[in-house]
Amino acid sequence: MGAFEYVALDQGGKETKGLIEGDTPKHVRQLLRERKLLPVKVTEIAQKESRRQRTFSVRRGIAPSELALVTRQLASLSQSGLPLEESLLAVSQQNEHPRTQSILLGVRGKVMEGHTLADGLAEFPQAFPELYRSTIAAGEQSGHLDAVLERLADYTEARHELRQRVTNAMIYPIALIVMSVAIISFMLATVVPKIVGVFENSSAELPALTRGMIATSDFLRDHWLLLIIGLGAAAYGMWWLLQRDGPKRRYHRFLLRVPILSRLTRGINTARFTRTFSILAGSGVPILEAMKISAAVIENLPMRDAVNEAAVRVREGGSISKSLETSKLFPPMMIHLVSSGEAGGKLGEMLTRAADGQEREVDGLIAALLGILQPLLIILMGGVVLTIVLAILMPIFEINNLVR
């Protein structure tokens, strides 16, 4: 039995849409007719999602907040002893987002056909990442799906909270930058020409600062559209360039060499790697497979390559800590904790501690950078405004010369 989306007409000719479960499209149409609905369109959810993944879509998966909520609900219902298919149905009914509802019903349809939950999730790879599916598969194989779901719920909620903290912390600086640029551009394009225009007819030479400001103002008024197009083209060109492996790899190496950005890049990627590795290792996923999946969550390419190379050394008999230490890209504290976990047989616990430590360090570093950035932006904006004011006042100070 699968899940289907339908469009039908009721007896009054009004169009209605919804979700329904059935064996085949023909069976679904029969069910709709029994409800006194005239079927217009019936689409299996799994096929629809498969087509969507091959085409461009703004939203191709489930939002992190929704995934965290769904996982927590599944974990709670699973621990209460409710059968898996009933748990999926209950969670889909409680969800307010139609897209998420349809995906969950699609997964439930696969489970009711006799597939495992991991196989059902694999039908929707854009909604459920490889880490999620592999962890579920390990939980089903070990017979501890409820405990694994609880661990996954903690993980997804922690990832969502970290992303939310970073986003919230960036709102004020971004808003300040946008407002500063908007106000300064407005002053240069409209206010400044009216004030400074008084001095342009004078025979005396204007101060260099005033002439520069007038030239800037004229350029903004005459070429603002070209400037916007140029900035947009430059941004797109940079984005396109960073999609290519060579330039992207060089850019990531550059990030690892810049003093402050290096600490931030290493910290964020190390936290992601150790957190993912800990949940996979603790769920019974084989170490080599866990390293491969964990490497995929690292955004920095040199660090990702370092983990993949370490996995090769581990396959050849090397220790995890020594293999990771070879690259010199990971913090020493993380290496020591992994080494301690290997020696004491508590690798998952030590990886969790390493992830906690890295996340705290990243939070502290981001807070410190934002604490510096906010007053710096205010000072910078004040400096630009001061420059504009001086450019206006300097001719006034020389008004006697201008009159002569």
C-alpha positions in Angstrom: 0.0 0.0 0.0 1.3 3.4 -1.0 0.5 7.0 -0.5 -1.1 9.1 -3.2 -1.9 12.8 -3.7 -5.2 13.4 -5.5 -7.2 16.2 -7.1 -11.0 15.5 -7.4 -14.3 17.2 -7.8 -17.2 16.8 -5.4 -20.9 16.6 -6.3 -21.1 20.4 -6.4 -18.2 20.6 -8.9 -15.8 22.1 -6.3 -12.2 21.0 -6.6 -10.7 19.3 -3.6 -7.1 18.0 -2.9 -5.7 15.6 -0.3 -3.7 12.6 0.6 -5.0 9.0 0.5 -3.5 5.5 0.8 -4.1 2.8 -1.6 -2.5 -0.2 -3.5 -2.6 1.3 -7.0 -3.8 4.4 -8.7 -6.8 2.4 -9.9 -7.6 1.4 -6.3 -7.3 5.0 -5.2 -9.7 6.2 -7.9 -12.2 3.5 -6.7 -11.8 4.7 -3.1 -12.5 8.3 -4.2 -15.6 7.3 -6.1 -16.9 5.5 -3.0 -16.5 8.9 -1.2 -18.6 10.4 -4.0 -15.6 12.3 -5.5 -14.8 12.4 -9.2 -11.0 11.8 -9.6 -9.2 14.2 -11.8 -5.5 13.5 -11.0 -3.9 10.8 -8.9 -0.1 10.8 -8.3 2.0 8.4 -6.2 4.1 10.4 -3.7 7.3 8.4 -4.2 7.2 9.0 -8.0 6.4 12.7 -7.6 9.4 13.2 -5.2 11.6 11.3 -7.6 10.7 13.7 -10.4 11.2 16.7 -8.1 14.7 15.6 -7.2 15.6 15.6 -10.9 14.3 19.1 -11.5 15.1 22.5 -10.0 13.2 23.2 -6.8 13.7 25.9 -4.1 12.8 23.5 -1.3 13.8 19.9 -2.1 13.8 18.4 1.4 12.4 18.8 4.9 13.5 21.9 6.9 15.9 21.1 9.8 13.3 22.3 12.3 10.7 19.9 10.9 13.1 17.0 10.7 14.0 17.5 14.4 10.4 17.6 15.4 9.5 14.5 13.3 12.4 12.6 14.7 11.5 13.5 18.3 7.9 12.4 17.8 8.9 9.1 16.2 11.3 8.4 19.0 8.6 9.1 21.7 6.0 7.0 19.9 8.4 4.2 19.3 9.4 4.1 22.9 5.8 3.8 23.9 5.5 0.6 22.0 3.3 1.8 19.1 3.9 -0.1 15.8 6.1 1.7 13.3 3.4 2.2 10.6 1.0 3.6 13.2 3.7 5.9 14.5 4.4 7.3 11.0 0.7 7.8 10.4 0.3 9.7 13.8 3.3 11.9 13.1 2.0 12.7 9.5 -1.4 13.6 10.9 0.1 15.9 13.5 2.3 17.7 11.0 1.0 21.0 9.5 3.1 21.0 6.3 1.6 19.2 3.4 4.9 18.3 1.8 6.1 16.7 5.0 2.8 14.9 5.4 3.1 13.4 2.0 6.7 12.3 2.5 5.8 10.6 5.8 2.9 8.8 4.2 5.1 7.7 1.4 7.6 6.2 3.9 4.7 4.5 5.7 3.5 3.0 2.4 6.9 1.4 1.9 7.0 0.1 5.5 3.5 -1.5 5.0 4.7 -3.2 1.8 7.3 -5.0 4.0 10.3 -2.8 3.5 12.4 -1.6 6.4 12.2 2.0 7.7 15.6 2.8 6.2 14.5 1.5 2.8 11.4 3.7 3.1 13.5 6.8 3.9 15.9 6.0 1.0 13.0 6.7 -1.4 13.3 10.4 -0.3 17.1 11.1 -0.1 16.6 14.9 -0.3 14.4 14.8 2.8 16.5 12.3 4.8 20.3 12.6 4.5 22.6 9.6 4.3 23.6 10.0 8.0 20.0 9.8 9.0 19.3 6.7 6.9 22.5 4.9 7.9 21.8 5.4 11.6 18.2 4.2 11.2 19.5 1.1 9.3 22.0 0.3 12.1 19.3 0.7 14.7 17.0 -1.7 12.9 19.7 -4.3 12.4 20.7 -4.1 16.1 17.1 -4.2 17.3 17.5 -0.9 19.2 15.5 1.4 16.9 13.9 3.3 19.7 17.2 4.2 21.3 18.7 5.2 18.0 15.7 7.4 17.2 16.2 9.1 20.6 19.8 9.7 19.8 19.0 11.0 16.3 16.3 13.3 17.8 19.0 14.8 20.2 21.4 15.2 17.2 18.9 16.9 14.9 17.7 19.2 17.6 21.3 20.2 18.6 22.1 20.9 14.9 19.0 23.0 14.5 19.7 24.9 17.7 23.3 25.6 16.6 22.2 26.8 13.2 19.5 29.0 14.8 22.0 30.6 17.2 24.4 31.5 14.4 21.5 32.8 12.3 20.1 34.9 15.1 23.6 36.2 15.9 24.1 37.4 12.3 20.7 39.2 12.1 21.9 42.5 13.7 25.2 42.9 11.8 23.5 42.1 8.5 20.7 44.6 9.2 23.2 47.2 10.3 25.3 46.8 7.1 22.2 46.9 4.9 20.8 50.0 6.6 24.2 51.7 6.5 24.6 51.1 2.8 21.0 52.2 2.1 21.3 55.5 4.1 24.7 56.4 2.7 23.6 55.7 -0.8 20.5 57.8 -0.3 22.5 60.7 1.0 25.0 60.6 -1.8 22.3 60.2 -4.5 19.8 62.8 -3.3 20.8 64.9 -0.3 24.4 65.7 -1.1 23.9 67.0 -4.7 21.3 69.6 -3.4 23.6 70.9 -0.7 26.9 70.9 -2.6 25.3 72.2 -5.8 25.4 75.6 -4.2 29.2 75.7 -4.5 29.6 74.2 -8.0 29.0 77.5 -9.8 31.8 79.2 -7.8 34.9 80.1 -9.7 37.1 78.9 -6.8 38.4 75.4 -6.7 36.5 73.1 -4.3 38.4 71.0 -1.8 39.5 67.6 -3.1 37.3 65.8 -0.6 34.2 67.7 -1.8 35.1 67.1 -5.5 35.5 63.4 -4.7 32.1 63.3 -3.0 30.5 65.1 -5.9 32.0 62.7 -8.4 30.8 59.7 -6.3 27.3 61.2 -6.0 27.2 61.8 -9.8 28.3 58.2 -10.5 25.7 56.7 -8.2 22.9 58.8 -9.8 24.0 58.2 -13.4 25.1 54.5 -13.2 23.2 53.0 -10.2 21.5 50.4 -12.5 24.8 49.3 -14.0 26.4 49.2 -10.5 23.6 46.9 -9.3 24.0 44.7 -12.4 27.8 44.6 -12.0 27.6 43.6 -8.3 25.0 40.9 -9.1 27.2 39.6 -12.0 30.3 39.6 -9.7 28.4 37.7 -7.0 27.1 35.2 -9.5 30.6 34.8 -11.1 32.1 34.2 -7.6 29.4 31.6 -6.9 29.9 29.9 -10.2 33.7 29.8 -9.7 33.3 28.3 -6.3 31.2 25.5 -7.7 34.3 24.2 -9.6 36.5 21.8 -7.7 39.9 23.6 -8.3 39.0 27.1 -7.3 36.8 25.9 -4.4 39.6 23.8 -3.1 42.1 26.7 -3.2 39.6 28.9 -1.5 39.1 26.4 1.3 42.9 26.1 1.7 43.0 29.9 2.0 40.4 29.8 4.8 42.7 27.4 6.7 45.6 29.8 6.5 43.8 33.0 7.7 44.4 33.3 11.5 40.9 34.0 12.8 39.0 32.3 9.9 41.2 29.3 10.3 40.1 28.7 13.9 36.4 29.2 13.0 36.6 26.9 10.0 38.5 24.1 11.8 36.1 24.4 14.8 32.9 24.3 12.9 34.0 21.4 10.6 35.6 19.4 13.5 32.4 19.8 15.6 30.3 18.5 12.7 32.6 15.6 12.0 32.9 14.5 15.7 29.2 14.9 16.4 28.3 12.8 13.3 31.0 10.2 14.0 29.9 9.9 17.6 26.2 9.2 16.7 27.1 6.7 14.0 29.7 4.9 16.2 27.3 4.8 19.1 24.5 3.4 16.9 26.6 0.4 15.8 27.6 1.6 12.3 31.0 0.0 11.3 33.9 2.4 11.9 35.0 2.7 8.3 31.5 3.4 7.0 30.9 5.9 9.9 34.1 7.7 8.9 33.0 7.9 5.2 29.6 9.2 6.1 31.0 11.7 8.7 33.5 13.0 6.1 30.5 14.0 3.9 29.2 16.5 6.4 32.6 18.4 6.4 32.3 21.4 4.1 36.0 22.2 3.9 37.5 20.1 1.1 41.0 19.7 2.5 39.6 18.6 5.9 37.2 16.2 4.1 40.1 14.7 2.1 42.1 14.3 5.4 39.3 12.2 6.9 39.0 10.0 3.7 42.7 9.5 3.7 42.6 8.6 7.4 39.9 6.0 6.7 42.3 4.4 4.2 45.0 4.2 6.9 42.5 2.8 9.4 41.5 0.1 6.8 45.2 -0.8 6.6 45.4 -1.2 10.4 46.2 2.2 11.7 44.6 3.9 14.6 41.9 6.6 14.1 43.7 9.2 16.2 47.1 8.7 14.5 45.5 8.7 11.1 43.7 11.9 11.7 46.7 13.6 13.3 48.8 13.1 10.2 47.0 15.9 8.3 47.6 18.5 11.1 44.2 20.0 10.3 42.3 18.9 13.4 42.6 20.4 16.9 45.0 18.6 19.3 42.4 18.2 22.0 40.1 16.3 19.6 43.0 14.0 18.6 43.8 13.3 22.3 40.1 12.5 23.1 39.8 10.2 20.2 43.1 8.4 21.2 41.8 8.1 24.8 38.5 6.7 23.5 40.3 4.1 21.4 42.5 3.0 24.2 39.6 2.8 26.8 37.0 1.3 24.4 34.8 4.5 24.8 35.2 6.0 21.4 31.6 7.2 21.1 31.7 8.9 24.5 35.0 10.6 23.8 33.8 11.8 20.3 30.7 13.3 22.0 33.0 15.1 24.5 35.1 16.4 21.6 32.0 17.6 19.8 30.7 19.4 22.9 34.1 21.1 23.4 34.4 22.2 19.8 30.8 23.6 19.8 31.5 25.5 22.9 34.7 26.9 21.4 32.9 27.9 18.2 30.1 29.6 20.1 32.6 31.6 22.1 34.6 32.5 19.1 31.4 33.6 17.2 30.3 35.7 20.2 33.7 37.4 20.4 33.8 38.2 16.7 30.2 39.6 16.8 31.2 41.6 19.9 34.0 43.2 17.8 32.1 43.4 14.6 29.1 45.4 15.8 30.9 48.4 17.3 33.3 48.2 14.3 30.4 48.6 11.9 29.0 51.5 13.9 32.5 53.2 13.8 32.8 52.6 10.1 29.4 54.0 9.4 30.2 57.0 11.6 33.4 57.5 9.7 31.6 57.6 6.3 29.0 60.0 7.6 31.8 62.2 9.1 33.5 62.2 5.7 30.3 63.4 4.0 29.8 66.1 6.6 33.4 67.3 6.2 33.0 67.4 2.4 30.0 69.7 2.9 31.4 71.9 5.6 34.9 72.5 4.1 33.6 74.7 1.3 31.6 76.6 3.9 34.7 77.2 5.9 36.3 78.7 2.8 33.2 80.7 1.8 35.1 84.0 1.8 37.5 82.7 -0.8 34.6 81.3 -2.8 32.8 84.6 -2.8 35.9 86.5 -4.0 
